[in-house]
Amino acid sequence: MIEEKLLRLLKVIEGLGGWLSILAWLTVAVGSIAMAFVLRHEKSRAVWIVSVIVGIIALTANLADYYVTLYRSPDLSLEANPLWRNIADYFGIDVARWYGLTGKIFVSILSGQMFAFYLTNRKRLFPESACSFPGFIIHLGNKSKTLGQRFTALCAMFAFFFAGMQLLYFYIAYLNWFADSASRNQLLSVPTAILILIISLVIGFTVVTYRSFRIDSSRGPVNSCDRKQSRIVFR
């Protein structure tokens, strides 16, 4: 049922024409340039090392999908992505290959930049104080008071998930590799894989952000939780 709805959605997107494909390419291209401007003052070596690793993983996933797709369907006749297929229909297969490759590269660069943005702005997601993991979840983000700070916090959360969703292309490449095999029907559908990945990213986001919060709290001044524990110990 869900897979049928996804296919209908892809059909609708395909019917919008080639202009949407061009807009999508421009969005990731301009987005990577804009993120380079946003992160121009970031000097932390640790942030950039982690972000480069994330970008390389994203690039590996996207290129795996790209090359397996062309191996299984050189003319893109079996390609499900309507944006890519529209470029082939309007401009030819050679332009479509260039479009797909450069688009994958820009998305991968943007993924690394997005993760760098998350790392540099995740403090906006911290609560003012939290003595436990449930308290951290309940008060997530209440340290951000102004509209601008809350918007930055929301963007940081989105950036984490944008980067993490690139892992999906490993699975899509795996599915496409078995396109002519009967065993493909036994594999998880794309919507199911997306749901599992989103749940995994929610858990990963929560754990990573909470760990950063605890490290940050241990380096800061004595907080209310520490004072409370001190009263309990020395009472």
Backbone torsions as a table, in degrees:
resi	resn	phi	psi	omega
1	MET	NA	-52.0	-179.0
2	ILE	-65.1	-39.8	180.0
3	GLU	-64.8	-35.7	177.8
4	GLU	-65.8	-40.0	177.6
5	LYS	-65.3	-37.8	177.6
6	LEU	-63.4	-42.1	178.5
7	LEU	-64.5	-37.5	177.4
8	ARG	-66.7	-38.2	177.7
9	LEU	-63.6	-43.0	178.3
10	LEU	-62.8	-34.9	178.5
11	LYS	-66.9	-39.9	178.0
12	VAL	-63.5	-44.2	178.8
13	ILE	-61.1	-41.9	179.2
14	GLU	-61.6	-36.2	-179.1
15	GLY	-70.4	-13.9	179.8
16	LEU	-74.6	-17.7	174.4
17	GLY	100.1	178.5	-174.7
18	GLY	-71.0	-20.3	-178.0
19	TRP	-61.8	-34.3	179.7
20	LEU	-68.7	-35.1	177.1
21	SER	-63.9	-43.4	178.7
22	ILE	-64.6	-41.8	179.0
23	LEU	-62.5	-40.4	179.3
24	ALA	-63.1	-42.7	179.0
25	TRP	-64.3	-44.1	179.3
26	LEU	-64.2	-34.3	-179.3
27	THR	-62.7	-47.4	-178.9
28	VAL	-73.2	-33.6	179.0
29	ALA	-67.3	-50.0	179.0
30	VAL	-68.1	-35.0	179.2
31	GLY	-61.6	-40.9	179.1
32	SER	-68.0	-35.3	176.7
33	ILE	-68.4	-43.2	179.8
34	ALA	-63.7	-39.6	179.8
35	MET	-68.3	-32.8	175.5
36	ALA	-62.4	-37.0	177.3
37	PHE	-69.0	-43.3	-179.3
38	VAL	-62.1	-38.1	-175.0
39	LEU	-95.3	11.8	-172.9
40	ARG	-61.6	-25.9	-177.6
41	HIS	-95.1	-1.7	-178.4
42	GLU	-74.9	120.3	-175.6
43	LYS	-113.3	-4.6	-175.9
44	SER	-66.8	121.3	179.6
45	ARG	-66.6	-38.6	-179.0
46	ALA	-62.1	-42.0	179.0
47	VAL	-60.4	-45.5	-176.4
48	TRP	-72.6	-33.9	177.5
49	ILE	-63.3	-48.3	179.3
50	VAL	-63.2	-41.5	-177.4
51	SER	-67.8	-36.6	176.3
52	VAL	-65.1	-40.6	177.7
53	ILE	-61.6	-44.4	177.8
54	VAL	-60.8	-43.1	179.0
55	GLY	-63.0	-39.7	178.9
56	ILE	-65.8	-41.3	177.1
57	ILE	-62.3	-44.5	178.7
58	ALA	-62.5	-41.7	179.5
59	LEU	-64.2	-41.3	178.0
60	THR	-61.3	-44.6	179.4
61	ALA	-63.8	-45.5	-177.6
62	ASN	-68.5	-40.3	179.0
63	LEU	-70.8	-32.8	174.8
64	ALA	-60.3	-46.1	177.6
65	ASP	-62.5	-42.4	-177.9
66	TYR	-62.3	-51.2	-174.7
67	TYR	-73.8	-35.2	176.6
68	VAL	-66.8	-38.2	177.8
69	THR	-60.9	-47.7	-179.2
70	LEU	-68.8	-30.4	177.8
71	TYR	-68.1	-42.4	-178.0
72	ARG	-81.1	-30.0	-176.7
73	SER	-143.7	79.4	-176.4
74	PRO	-58.0	-29.9	179.4
75	ASP	-94.7	5.6	179.2
76	LEU	62.6	20.2	-180.0
77	SER	-68.7	-25.5	179.9
78	LEU	-100.1	1.8	-178.8
79	GLU	-68.5	131.5	-178.6
80	ALA	-87.8	-20.2	-178.1
81	ASN	-71.3	110.5	-176.7
82	PRO	-66.8	-28.1	179.4
83	LEU	-65.1	-44.6	-180.0
84	TRP	-69.2	-41.9	-177.9
85	ARG	-66.2	-36.7	178.8
86	ASN	-63.5	-38.7	177.7
87	ILE	-62.4	-41.1	177.8
88	ALA	-63.2	-39.3	-178.8
89	ASP	-69.4	-38.9	-174.5
90	TYR	-87.6	-34.6	-170.4
91	PHE	-122.5	-7.6	178.8
92	GLY	101.4	163.9	-172.9
93	ILE	-69.7	-34.6	-179.1
94	ASP	-63.9	-45.0	177.3
95	VAL	-65.5	-37.6	-179.6
96	ALA	-63.5	-39.3	178.1
97	ARG	-65.3	-43.2	177.2
98	TRP	-63.2	-42.5	179.1
99	TYR	-59.5	-47.6	-178.0
100	GLY	-65.3	-43.6	-177.7
101	LEU	-65.7	-49.9	-179.1
102	THR	-66.6	-35.9	177.1
103	GLY	-63.3	-42.7	178.1
104	LYS	-63.0	-39.8	179.8
105	ILE	-65.9	-45.1	179.8
106	PHE	-63.3	-41.8	179.0
107	VAL	-62.4	-39.3	-179.8
108	SER	-67.6	-42.8	176.0
109	ILE	-60.8	-44.8	-179.5
110	LEU	-63.3	-34.5	178.8
111	SER	-63.3	-45.4	176.6
112	GLY	-62.0	-41.4	178.4
113	GLN	-65.6	-39.2	178.6
114	MET	-62.0	-40.9	179.8
115	PHE	-67.8	-35.8	174.8
116	ALA	-61.9	-39.9	178.1
117	PHE	-63.4	-41.7	177.3
118	TYR	-60.7	-46.9	-177.6
119	LEU	-62.0	-38.0	-176.9
120	THR	-81.5	-14.3	-176.0
121	ASN	-124.6	8.4	-176.1
122	ARG	-69.4	-16.9	175.7
123	LYS	-62.3	-24.5	175.9
124	ARG	-64.8	-19.4	-179.1
125	LEU	-90.4	-9.5	-176.9
126	PHE	-71.6	148.8	168.2
127	PRO	-77.9	163.5	176.5
128	GLU	-63.0	-39.2	175.5
129	SER	-159.5	151.1	177.9
130	ALA	-159.2	124.7	-177.1
131	CYS	-92.3	-4.4	-177.9
132	SER	-153.9	168.6	178.2
133	PHE	-64.0	-44.6	176.0
134	PRO	-59.2	-38.4	177.7
135	GLY	-64.8	-36.1	176.5
136	PHE	-62.0	-43.7	-179.5
137	ILE	-65.2	-45.0	-176.8
138	ILE	-63.5	-40.0	-174.0
139	HIS	-103.2	17.2	-178.3
140	LEU	-55.5	123.8	174.2
141	GLY	87.7	-1.7	-175.7
142	ASN	-77.4	-1.2	173.9
143	LYS	-74.2	-24.8	177.4
144	SER	-82.8	117.8	-173.4
145	LYS	-101.1	-42.1	-175.2
146	THR	-85.6	164.8	179.3
147	LEU	-62.5	-39.3	179.0
148	GLY	-64.3	-41.2	178.8
149	GLN	-66.3	-39.3	178.5
150	ARG	-67.9	-36.6	177.4
151	PHE	-65.5	-41.0	177.3
152	THR	-63.0	-41.0	178.1
153	ALA	-62.1	-42.3	178.8
154	LEU	-64.5	-41.3	178.3
155	CYS	-64.5	-38.0	178.4
156	ALA	-63.9	-40.2	177.9
157	MET	-65.0	-46.0	178.3
158	PHE	-60.3	-40.0	-178.3
159	ALA	-61.1	-40.7	178.4
160	PHE	-60.7	-47.1	-176.5
161	PHE	-72.0	-33.9	177.0
162	PHE	-60.1	-47.5	179.2
163	ALA	-64.3	-43.5	-177.3
164	GLY	-66.4	-31.8	-178.0
165	MET	-67.4	-15.2	178.4
166	GLN	-65.9	-20.6	177.3
167	LEU	-61.8	-23.5	-179.9
168	LEU	-57.9	-31.3	-174.9
169	TYR	-70.7	-20.4	170.4
170	PHE	-61.5	-44.7	-177.7
171	TYR	-71.3	-38.7	178.8
172	ILE	-63.4	-41.6	176.3
173	ALA	-61.6	-40.0	178.5
174	TYR	-63.4	-43.4	178.0
175	LEU	-62.3	-45.4	-178.3
176	ASN	-65.0	-31.0	178.8
177	TRP	-62.7	-31.6	179.5
178	PHE	-101.6	27.8	-176.6
179	ALA	-59.8	-33.5	-177.6
180	ASP	-99.9	11.7	-177.4
181	SER	-107.4	143.8	178.7
182	ALA	-67.8	-23.9	-179.3
183	SER	-67.9	-16.1	-179.9
184	ARG	-61.4	-33.0	-179.3
185	ASN	-67.0	-17.7	179.6
186	GLN	-89.1	-8.0	-179.1
187	LEU	-84.6	161.4	179.7
188	LEU	-63.8	143.3	175.5
189	SER	-71.1	161.5	180.0
190	VAL	-60.7	-45.8	177.7
191	PRO	-58.6	-38.8	178.4
192	THR	-66.2	-41.3	178.3
193	ALA	-63.3	-39.4	178.3
194	ILE	-62.4	-44.5	-179.8
195	LEU	-62.0	-44.9	179.3
196	ILE	-63.0	-41.4	-179.7
197	LEU	-65.4	-42.2	179.7
198	ILE	-61.9	-44.6	178.4
199	ILE	-61.4	-42.1	178.8
200	SER	-63.9	-38.9	179.6
201	LEU	-69.5	-35.8	176.3
202	VAL	-61.1	-45.7	178.4
203	ILE	-64.0	-46.5	-179.8
204	GLY	-61.9	-43.1	178.8
205	PHE	-60.9	-45.1	-178.1
206	THR	-64.5	-45.9	-177.7
207	VAL	-66.3	-46.4	-177.7
208	VAL	-65.5	-42.7	-179.5
209	THR	-68.1	-40.0	178.5
210	TYR	-64.7	-41.8	178.6
211	ARG	-61.5	-41.8	177.6
212	SER	-63.7	-39.1	178.6
213	PHE	-62.5	-43.4	-179.5
214	ARG	-65.5	-40.7	177.9
215	ILE	-64.5	-43.4	179.5
216	ASP	-64.3	-39.4	-179.7
217	SER	-67.3	-36.3	-179.0
218	SER	-69.5	-23.6	-179.7
219	ARG	-89.5	-15.9	-176.4
220	GLY	-87.2	-172.2	177.9
221	PRO	-67.7	164.2	179.9
222	VAL	-59.2	124.2	-178.8
223	ASN	-98.0	-179.5	-175.7
224	SER	-63.4	-32.9	179.1
225	CYS	-66.2	-42.7	178.5
226	ASP	-63.8	-41.1	179.6
227	ARG	-65.0	-38.1	179.5
228	LYS	-64.9	-43.9	178.6
229	GLN	-64.0	-36.7	178.9
230	SER	-63.0	-40.8	-179.6
231	ARG	-66.0	-36.0	-179.8
232	ILE	-67.4	-41.1	-176.2
233	VAL	-72.1	-42.8	-171.5
234	PHE	-99.3	5.5	-177.8
235	ARG	-67.0	NA	NA
